[in-house]
Amino acid sequence: MTDDLDLAKLQRRLAEFAAARNWQPYHTPKNLVAALSVEASELVEIFQWLTPEESSRVMDDPDTAHRVTDEVADVLAYLLQLCEVLGIDPLAALDAKIDRNERRFPAAGEREE
């Protein structure tokens, strides 16, 4: 099912969805970041009062799993739309960030003495 999906295709679908509804004027970086924050907060709300053990089992309950999945999709949708508007390649950005983090936080066996 997801074999044919890639980020560029999803970004195009999101752009086409917004264009069909004339939403582009509202999809400014500021508005997209605000929407991203709201959706991330809705994801946090699901986990807010769970113990670490309960949070590890959150996907065991079908209703909660559905809510988590929807909120993850909303967060990703707004993040991809923000990247599109700002001209950021999200995969390249993540790859570069991992490279920087590997240099900043070397594994125990990689530390320079």
C-alpha positions as CSV (number, residue, x, y, z in Angstrom):
1,M,0.0,0.0,0.0
2,T,2.7,2.5,0.9
3,D,5.2,1.1,-1.7
4,D,4.2,3.8,-4.2
5,L,4.3,6.7,-1.7
6,D,7.2,9.1,-1.4
7,L,7.5,12.5,0.2
8,A,7.5,14.4,-3.1
9,K,4.2,12.7,-4.1
10,L,2.6,13.4,-0.8
11,Q,3.8,17.1,-0.9
12,R,2.2,17.3,-4.4
13,R,-1.1,15.8,-3.1
14,L,-1.1,18.3,-0.2
15,A,-0.5,21.2,-2.6
16,E,-3.2,20.1,-4.9
17,F,-5.6,19.6,-2.0
18,A,-4.9,23.1,-0.8
19,A,-5.1,24.6,-4.3
20,A,-8.5,23.0,-5.0
21,R,-9.8,24.8,-2.0
22,N,-8.0,28.1,-2.6
23,W,-6.1,27.7,0.7
24,Q,-2.7,28.8,-0.5
25,P,-3.1,32.4,0.8
26,Y,-3.4,30.9,4.3
27,H,-0.5,28.6,4.0
28,T,2.2,31.1,5.0
29,P,5.2,29.9,7.0
30,K,3.8,31.5,10.1
31,N,0.4,29.9,9.8
32,L,1.8,26.5,8.9
33,V,4.2,26.6,11.9
34,A,1.3,27.5,14.2
35,A,-0.9,24.7,12.8
36,L,2.1,22.3,13.2
37,S,2.4,23.3,16.8
38,V,-1.3,22.8,17.4
39,E,-1.3,19.3,15.8
40,A,1.9,18.3,17.8
41,S,0.1,19.5,21.0
42,E,-2.9,17.3,20.1
43,L,-0.5,14.4,19.8
44,V,1.0,15.3,23.2
45,E,-2.4,15.4,24.7
46,I,-3.0,11.7,24.0
47,F,0.1,10.8,26.0
48,Q,0.0,13.5,28.6
49,W,-1.1,11.5,31.7
50,L,0.1,8.1,30.7
51,T,2.8,6.3,32.5
52,P,5.9,5.3,30.5
53,E,4.5,1.7,30.4
54,E,1.1,2.8,29.3
55,S,2.6,5.0,26.6
56,S,4.5,2.0,25.2
57,R,1.3,0.2,24.8
58,V,-0.7,3.1,23.3
59,M,-1.2,1.3,19.9
60,D,-2.8,-1.7,21.6
61,D,-6.1,0.1,21.9
62,P,-7.7,0.5,18.5
63,D,-9.4,3.8,19.3
64,T,-6.3,5.4,20.8
65,A,-4.2,3.9,17.9
66,H,-6.5,5.6,15.4
67,R,-6.2,8.9,17.3
68,V,-2.4,8.7,17.4
69,T,-2.1,7.8,13.7
70,D,-4.4,10.7,12.7
71,E,-2.4,13.2,14.8
72,V,0.9,11.9,13.4
73,A,-0.5,12.3,9.9
74,D,-1.6,15.9,10.7
75,V,1.9,16.8,12.1
76,L,3.6,15.3,9.1
77,A,1.2,17.0,6.7
78,Y,1.9,20.5,8.1
79,L,5.6,19.8,8.3
80,L,5.7,18.7,4.6
81,Q,3.6,21.8,3.6
82,L,6.0,24.0,5.5
83,C,9.0,22.5,3.8
84,E,7.3,23.0,0.4
85,V,6.6,26.6,1.1
86,L,10.1,27.3,2.4
87,G,11.9,25.2,-0.3
88,I,13.4,22.7,2.3
89,D,14.1,19.2,1.2
90,P,13.0,17.4,4.5
91,L,15.0,14.2,3.8
92,A,18.2,16.2,3.0
93,A,17.6,18.4,6.1
94,L,17.3,15.3,8.3
95,D,20.3,13.6,6.8
96,A,22.4,16.7,7.4
97,K,21.1,17.0,10.9
98,I,22.0,13.4,11.7
99,D,25.5,14.0,10.3
100,R,25.9,17.1,12.6
101,N,24.6,15.1,15.6
102,E,27.0,12.2,15.0
103,R,29.9,14.7,15.1
104,R,28.4,16.5,18.2
105,F,27.5,13.4,20.1
106,P,29.9,10.6,19.1
107,A,29.1,7.0,20.3
108,A,31.1,5.8,23.3
109,G,33.6,3.9,21.1
110,E,34.1,6.9,18.8
111,R,35.1,9.5,21.3
112,E,38.3,11.3,20.8
113,E,40.6,11.1,23.8
